[in-house]
Every structure is written in C-alpha cells, then in structure tokens.
Amino acid sequence: MKKNFKLKLIALFLCAVMLVPMTFACGKSGDTGSTTAAGTDSADTTPAPTTIPPTTPVPTTTAEPTTPAPTEPIDPNLPYWQQIQIELANNGLKNGVQILPGTDEADLMKKLGANACKKTELDLSQDNVPFTSAYRYSVTTDPTNWWEIGCSMSLQKDVPIQNGDLVVGVMWIKGVRNPGSTLVDDSEDPEYHLALKTPTDNWGSEGEMSPSGDVPLTDTWQQVWFSGRILNDETQSSTISFNIYLGFGFQDVDIGGLIAYYYPSTDDTEKAVINLTY
C-alpha cells in the first residue's frame, strides 16, 4: 500500500511538472492579448480636426461720391429771361429753343390772349417780383364747359418739332375767388388748368402737362415750373396751342413771368424735367 501511495505521488509530481510550462505559456499569451487590447483601446480614434481655410473677402469697389455739377449763381440784376435760362441750365436743361412767341416779356404777355374773360395789365412796381409784365384775367360768367374760358397762345412758328418732345417753362400766378357763381361755391379756392392742345386729334389730348388737372391758387404770387409733351405728328409748331383754362367760377387770376422752351426728348432731358416740375 505504501508502494502504491508513492507511485501516486510520483504521478502527481510529473503532472505538476508538465502543467507548469503550459501555465506560463497561457499567462504569456493572455498578457499579449491584454496588451493588444489595451493598445487598441488607448489609440486616439477621434478624426483629426479639419482646418477650414480663411475665407478671402471679395474685394469691394467703393463708388466715388457723385459730385453735383457746378451751378451758376443767378444774378438778380440780370434780365428775367436770362435768369430763367440759367436756372434751367443749372437743372440740366441747356440750349432750349424759345417756344412761346415774343421778343421780350411785355410782347409775350401781350400775346397771351383772353377767351371769354377780361384782361387787364397789372402794375408790378410794388410787388417785389423778378418779372416785369403781368395781366389779370377776370372771370365773371359761368360757362357751360370750364374750357370755354381762359387764356391761350399758339407756339412759335417754324420750330422743328417731333412727337414726344418736351415743352418746359415757368410762370408766376395768383388768384382770388369772387362771389356770385352758380357753379362754384364762394368758399372754394380759385383754380386753373394747363394744356397743350392741337387740332390734329380734334383738341382731344392735353400734352401730359405737369402740373396736371385743376390746380388751386392762393392770393400770393407763386412760381410754377411746368412741362408738356408734343403728342402728335405736327407739320407746323404753331398749330399747337398753349392754354391756361380758367372756367371755374367767378375769379381774378393774375399771370406774369411766362416763358417756355422746347427740348428734344432724351434720357437726360426727361430726368431733368421730372426733377424740375414733378
């Protein structure tokens, strides 16, 4: 029995001797695996940040400030028409052709005839105005149609004109309401209405006038810049009539300083006219 016990001890010892290298081998292999896993876990897997290049701003062109065209000072001692020509030129309207007939202020105003109203020359010596000639147009009857009363004149003869071109001018005007009209209440303002008329369209068009429509008046002188347009193919400039209609009840309307010029329609003149009269 002792012999058997010894044999068992020897067998166990041999097994232990055989198992020790295997244990070391397993431990070494495990360590290797653990090291690999740790290496994998500790590796920085975060993608490198993308560097965005700085945006180069688009170069901008700074517009040069617009310098207004130099304007000529107006000497109040100059003749009135010359003052108006300088003011028109300062507003971009140069070299206009005189389109209302008259050799001077007095001659032109004398030609502005009265239709169904009374015309009286005014004394301007106390009025402190730049013009030298003016008339009063007194309306004392009620017309059937408002266009039956007023003042008018034909355009200058033999001025080459084209459809679409411009008539630009100025006048000074004021008015008072008189009582007694059956058409207009005594409390209403006096009024006028501008038009360029022609028989070519049976007097139908009004020339796209500015100011347009029935315009109220005050009892003090007002400078009014106006414009109109040639709307028909006319063979003669004098067939066109410049009209100031006054048939709006009983009223006295004073008009002076009237003059107008003709300009071809171009982009520049159209812009200048809008800036001046609208």
Contacts in CASP RR format, 6 or more apart in sequence:
PFRMAT RR
TARGET T0000
AUTHOR 0000-0000-0000
METHOD contacts of the structure
MODEL  1
MKKNFKLKLIALFLCAVMLVPMTFACGKSGDTGSTTAAGTDSADTTPAPT
TIPPTTPVPTTTAEPTTPAPTEPIDPNLPYWQQIQIELANNGLKNGVQIL
PGTDEADLMKKLGANACKKTELDLSQDNVPFTSAYRYSVTTDPTNWWEIG
CSMSLQKDVPIQNGDLVVGVMWIKGVRNPGSTLVDDSEDPEYHLALKTPT
DNWGSEGEMSPSGDVPLTDTWQQVWFSGRILNDETQSSTISFNIYLGFGF
QDVDIGGLIAYYYPSTDDTEKAVINLTY
69 92 0 8 1.000
71 90 0 8 1.000
72 86 0 8 1.000
72 89 0 8 1.000
72 90 0 8 1.000
74 83 0 8 1.000
74 86 0 8 1.000
74 87 0 8 1.000
74 90 0 8 1.000
75 83 0 8 1.000
76 83 0 8 1.000
76 130 0 8 1.000
78 86 0 8 1.000
80 105 0 8 1.000
80 130 0 8 1.000
80 131 0 8 1.000
80 132 0 8 1.000
80 257 0 8 1.000
80 259 0 8 1.000
81 104 0 8 1.000
81 105 0 8 1.000
81 259 0 8 1.000
83 130 0 8 1.000
84 169 0 8 1.000
84 170 0 8 1.000
84 259 0 8 1.000
85 261 0 8 1.000
88 94 0 8 1.000
88 96 0 8 1.000
88 168 0 8 1.000
88 169 0 8 1.000
88 261 0 8 1.000
88 276 0 8 1.000
91 272 0 8 1.000
91 275 0 8 1.000
91 276 0 8 1.000
92 268 0 8 1.000
92 269 0 8 1.000
92 272 0 8 1.000
93 168 0 8 1.000
93 261 0 8 1.000
93 263 0 8 1.000
93 269 0 8 1.000
93 272 0 8 1.000
93 273 0 8 1.000
93 276 0 8 1.000
96 261 0 8 1.000
96 262 0 8 1.000
96 263 0 8 1.000
97 156 0 8 1.000
97 159 0 8 1.000
97 261 0 8 1.000
97 262 0 8 1.000
97 263 0 8 1.000
98 156 0 8 1.000
98 259 0 8 1.000
98 260 0 8 1.000
98 261 0 8 1.000
98 262 0 8 1.000
99 155 0 8 1.000
99 156 0 8 1.000
99 159 0 8 1.000
99 167 0 8 1.000
99 237 0 8 1.000
99 260 0 8 1.000
99 261 0 8 1.000
99 262 0 8 1.000
100 108 0 8 1.000
100 111 0 8 1.000
100 153 0 8 1.000
100 155 0 8 1.000
100 156 0 8 1.000
100 242 0 8 1.000
100 258 0 8 1.000
100 259 0 8 1.000
100 260 0 8 1.000
101 108 0 8 1.000
101 111 0 8 1.000
101 153 0 8 1.000
101 154 0 8 1.000
101 155 0 8 1.000
101 156 0 8 1.000
101 157 0 8 1.000
102 108 0 8 1.000
102 111 0 8 1.000
105 131 0 8 1.000
105 132 0 8 1.000
105 133 0 8 1.000
105 257 0 8 1.000
105 259 0 8 1.000
106 132 0 8 1.000
106 133 0 8 1.000
108 133 0 8 1.000
108 258 0 8 1.000
108 259 0 8 1.000
109 133 0 8 1.000
109 134 0 8 1.000
109 135 0 8 1.000
109 255 0 8 1.000
109 256 0 8 1.000
109 257 0 8 1.000
109 258 0 8 1.000
110 133 0 8 1.000
111 153 0 8 1.000
112 135 0 8 1.000
112 151 0 8 1.000
112 152 0 8 1.000
112 153 0 8 1.000
112 244 0 8 1.000
112 255 0 8 1.000
112 258 0 8 1.000
113 119 0 8 1.000
113 151 0 8 1.000
113 152 0 8 1.000
113 153 0 8 1.000
114 137 0 8 1.000
114 150 0 8 1.000
114 151 0 8 1.000
115 148 0 8 1.000
115 149 0 8 1.000
115 150 0 8 1.000
115 151 0 8 1.000
115 152 0 8 1.000
116 139 0 8 1.000
116 141 0 8 1.000
116 143 0 8 1.000
116 148 0 8 1.000
116 149 0 8 1.000
116 150 0 8 1.000
117 137 0 8 1.000
117 138 0 8 1.000
117 139 0 8 1.000
117 140 0 8 1.000
117 149 0 8 1.000
117 150 0 8 1.000
117 151 0 8 1.000
117 246 0 8 1.000
118 137 0 8 1.000
118 138 0 8 1.000
118 140 0 8 1.000
119 135 0 8 1.000
119 136 0 8 1.000
119 137 0 8 1.000
119 138 0 8 1.000
119 151 0 8 1.000
120 135 0 8 1.000
120 136 0 8 1.000
120 138 0 8 1.000
121 133 0 8 1.000
121 134 0 8 1.000
121 135 0 8 1.000
121 136 0 8 1.000
122 134 0 8 1.000
122 135 0 8 1.000
122 136 0 8 1.000
122 254 0 8 1.000
122 256 0 8 1.000
124 131 0 8 1.000
124 132 0 8 1.000
124 133 0 8 1.000
124 134 0 8 1.000
127 221 0 8 1.000
129 172 0 8 1.000
129 221 0 8 1.000
131 172 0 8 1.000
131 256 0 8 1.000
131 257 0 8 1.000
133 256 0 8 1.000
133 257 0 8 1.000
134 172 0 8 1.000
134 254 0 8 1.000
134 255 0 8 1.000
134 256 0 8 1.000
134 257 0 8 1.000
135 254 0 8 1.000
135 255 0 8 1.000
135 256 0 8 1.000
136 252 0 8 1.000
136 253 0 8 1.000
136 254 0 8 1.000
137 150 0 8 1.000
137 151 0 8 1.000
137 246 0 8 1.000
137 252 0 8 1.000
137 253 0 8 1.000
137 254 0 8 1.000
137 255 0 8 1.000
138 178 0 8 1.000
138 251 0 8 1.000
138 252 0 8 1.000
139 149 0 8 1.000
139 150 0 8 1.000
139 178 0 8 1.000
139 246 0 8 1.000
139 247 0 8 1.000
139 248 0 8 1.000
139 249 0 8 1.000
139 250 0 8 1.000
139 251 0 8 1.000
139 252 0 8 1.000
139 253 0 8 1.000
140 178 0 8 1.000
140 250 0 8 1.000
141 149 0 8 1.000
142 181 0 8 1.000
142 182 0 8 1.000
142 183 0 8 1.000
142 249 0 8 1.000
142 250 0 8 1.000
143 149 0 8 1.000
143 247 0 8 1.000
146 193 0 8 1.000
146 245 0 8 1.000
146 247 0 8 1.000
146 248 0 8 1.000
147 193 0 8 1.000
147 243 0 8 1.000
147 245 0 8 1.000
147 247 0 8 1.000
148 247 0 8 1.000
149 245 0 8 1.000
149 246 0 8 1.000
149 247 0 8 1.000
150 243 0 8 1.000
150 244 0 8 1.000
150 245 0 8 1.000
150 246 0 8 1.000
150 247 0 8 1.000
151 243 0 8 1.000
151 244 0 8 1.000
151 246 0 8 1.000
151 255 0 8 1.000
152 197 0 8 1.000
152 241 0 8 1.000
152 242 0 8 1.000
152 243 0 8 1.000
152 244 0 8 1.000
153 241 0 8 1.000
153 242 0 8 1.000
154 238 0 8 1.000
154 239 0 8 1.000
154 240 0 8 1.000
154 241 0 8 1.000
154 242 0 8 1.000
155 167 0 8 1.000
155 237 0 8 1.000
155 238 0 8 1.000
155 240 0 8 1.000
155 241 0 8 1.000
155 242 0 8 1.000
156 237 0 8 1.000
156 238 0 8 1.000
157 236 0 8 1.000
157 237 0 8 1.000
157 238 0 8 1.000
158 236 0 8 1.000
158 237 0 8 1.000
158 238 0 8 1.000
159 237 0 8 1.000
159 262 0 8 1.000
160 237 0 8 1.000
161 230 0 8 1.000
161 234 0 8 1.000
161 237 0 8 1.000
161 240 0 8 1.000
161 262 0 8 1.000
162 230 0 8 1.000
162 264 0 8 1.000
162 265 0 8 1.000
163 230 0 8 1.000
163 231 0 8 1.000
163 232 0 8 1.000
163 233 0 8 1.000
163 234 0 8 1.000
164 229 0 8 1.000
164 230 0 8 1.000
164 231 0 8 1.000
164 265 0 8 1.000
165 229 0 8 1.000
165 230 0 8 1.000
165 262 0 8 1.000
165 263 0 8 1.000
165 264 0 8 1.000
165 265 0 8 1.000
166 227 0 8 1.000
166 228 0 8 1.000
166 229 0 8 1.000
166 230 0 8 1.000
166 262 0 8 1.000
166 263 0 8 1.000
166 264 0 8 1.000
166 265 0 8 1.000
166 269 0 8 1.000
166 270 0 8 1.000
166 273 0 8 1.000
167 196 0 8 1.000
167 227 0 8 1.000
167 228 0 8 1.000
167 229 0 8 1.000
167 230 0 8 1.000
167 242 0 8 1.000
167 260 0 8 1.000
167 261 0 8 1.000
167 262 0 8 1.000
167 263 0 8 1.000
168 225 0 8 1.000
168 226 0 8 1.000
168 227 0 8 1.000
168 228 0 8 1.000
168 260 0 8 1.000
168 261 0 8 1.000
168 263 0 8 1.000
168 273 0 8 1.000
168 276 0 8 1.000
168 277 0 8 1.000
169 225 0 8 1.000
169 226 0 8 1.000
169 227 0 8 1.000
169 259 0 8 1.000
169 260 0 8 1.000
169 261 0 8 1.000
170 223 0 8 1.000
170 224 0 8 1.000
170 225 0 8 1.000
170 226 0 8 1.000
170 257 0 8 1.000
170 258 0 8 1.000
170 259 0 8 1.000
170 260 0 8 1.000
171 223 0 8 1.000
171 224 0 8 1.000
171 226 0 8 1.000
171 255 0 8 1.000
171 256 0 8 1.000
171 257 0 8 1.000
171 258 0 8 1.000
171 259 0 8 1.000
172 221 0 8 1.000
172 222 0 8 1.000
172 223 0 8 1.000
172 224 0 8 1.000
172 255 0 8 1.000
172 256 0 8 1.000
172 257 0 8 1.000
172 258 0 8 1.000
173 192 0 8 1.000
173 217 0 8 1.000
173 221 0 8 1.000
173 222 0 8 1.000
173 224 0 8 1.000
173 253 0 8 1.000
173 254 0 8 1.000
173 255 0 8 1.000
173 256 0 8 1.000
174 217 0 8 1.000
174 218 0 8 1.000
174 219 0 8 1.000
174 220 0 8 1.000
174 221 0 8 1.000
174 222 0 8 1.000
174 253 0 8 1.000
174 254 0 8 1.000
175 190 0 8 1.000
175 217 0 8 1.000
175 218 0 8 1.000
175 219 0 8 1.000
175 251 0 8 1.000
175 252 0 8 1.000
175 253 0 8 1.000
175 254 0 8 1.000
176 190 0 8 1.000
176 219 0 8 1.000
176 251 0 8 1.000
176 252 0 8 1.000
177 184 0 8 1.000
177 186 0 8 1.000
177 187 0 8 1.000
177 188 0 8 1.000
177 189 0 8 1.000
177 190 0 8 1.000
177 249 0 8 1.000
177 250 0 8 1.000
177 251 0 8 1.000
178 250 0 8 1.000
178 251 0 8 1.000
178 252 0 8 1.000
179 186 0 8 1.000
179 250 0 8 1.000
180 186 0 8 1.000
180 250 0 8 1.000
181 249 0 8 1.000
181 250 0 8 1.000
183 248 0 8 1.000
183 249 0 8 1.000
184 248 0 8 1.000
184 249 0 8 1.000
184 250 0 8 1.000
188 248 0 8 1.000
189 216 0 8 1.000
189 217 0 8 1.000
189 218 0 8 1.000
190 216 0 8 1.000
190 217 0 8 1.000
190 248 0 8 1.000
190 251 0 8 1.000
190 252 0 8 1.000
190 253 0 8 1.000
191 214 0 8 1.000
191 215 0 8 1.000
191 216 0 8 1.000
191 217 0 8 1.000
191 246 0 8 1.000
191 248 0 8 1.000
191 251 0 8 1.000
192 214 0 8 1.000
192 215 0 8 1.000
192 217 0 8 1.000
192 244 0 8 1.000
192 245 0 8 1.000
192 246 0 8 1.000
192 248 0 8 1.000
192 253 0 8 1.000
193 213 0 8 1.000
193 214 0 8 1.000
193 215 0 8 1.000
193 244 0 8 1.000
193 245 0 8 1.000
193 246 0 8 1.000
193 248 0 8 1.000
194 206 0 8 1.000
194 209 0 8 1.000
194 211 0 8 1.000
194 212 0 8 1.000
194 213 0 8 1.000
194 215 0 8 1.000
194 226 0 8 1.000
194 243 0 8 1.000
194 244 0 8 1.000
194 245 0 8 1.000
195 206 0 8 1.000
195 207 0 8 1.000
195 209 0 8 1.000
195 242 0 8 1.000
195 243 0 8 1.000
195 245 0 8 1.000
196 205 0 8 1.000
196 206 0 8 1.000
196 207 0 8 1.000
196 209 0 8 1.000
196 228 0 8 1.000
196 229 0 8 1.000
196 230 0 8 1.000
196 231 0 8 1.000
196 240 0 8 1.000
196 241 0 8 1.000
196 242 0 8 1.000
196 243 0 8 1.000
197 203 0 8 1.000
197 204 0 8 1.000
197 205 0 8 1.000
197 206 0 8 1.000
197 207 0 8 1.000
197 240 0 8 1.000
197 241 0 8 1.000
197 243 0 8 1.000
198 205 0 8 1.000
198 231 0 8 1.000
198 232 0 8 1.000
198 234 0 8 1.000
198 239 0 8 1.000
198 240 0 8 1.000
198 241 0 8 1.000
199 239 0 8 1.000
200 232 0 8 1.000
200 233 0 8 1.000
200 234 0 8 1.000
200 239 0 8 1.000
201 231 0 8 1.000
201 232 0 8 1.000
205 231 0 8 1.000
205 232 0 8 1.000
206 212 0 8 1.000
207 228 0 8 1.000
207 229 0 8 1.000
207 230 0 8 1.000
207 231 0 8 1.000
208 228 0 8 1.000
208 229 0 8 1.000
208 231 0 8 1.000
209 226 0 8 1.000
209 227 0 8 1.000
209 228 0 8 1.000
210 226 0 8 1.000
210 227 0 8 1.000
210 228 0 8 1.000
210 277 0 8 1.000
210 278 0 8 1.000
211 224 0 8 1.000
211 226 0 8 1.000
211 277 0 8 1.000
214 248 0 8 1.000
215 224 0 8 1.000
217 253 0 8 1.000
221 254 0 8 1.000
225 276 0 8 1.000
225 277 0 8 1.000
226 260 0 8 1.000
226 277 0 8 1.000
227 273 0 8 1.000
227 276 0 8 1.000
227 277 0 8 1.000
229 265 0 8 1.000
230 240 0 8 1.000
234 240 0 8 1.000
237 262 0 8 1.000
242 260 0 8 1.000
244 253 0 8 1.000
244 255 0 8 1.000
246 253 0 8 1.000
263 269 0 8 1.000
263 273 0 8 1.000
END
